[in-house]
């Protein structure tokens, strides 16, 4: 898969300056950009997960009725197998 990002002149120059400053010499530019992309994806995934958990904990009663469980401090502890069984469809 090829992923292309268009940067304006200032953004491109800022990225070149950044890369020239922090990119290790033993890593080529493609691998460097790839690592930045995947680290960003992981950070976004973590942020979304934290926001989802906060939402679930803020709406505890509704989610308990759906099979979610919480500890004595009101923190999300898990979800029952029966509430997730058959809810995810895999497309090949």
Secondary structure, DSSP 8 states (H G I E B T S, - for coil): --------HHHHHHHHHHHHHHS-TTS-HHHHHHHHHHHHHHHHHHHHHHHHHHHHHHTHHHHHTTTEEE-TTS-EEEE-HHHHTT------
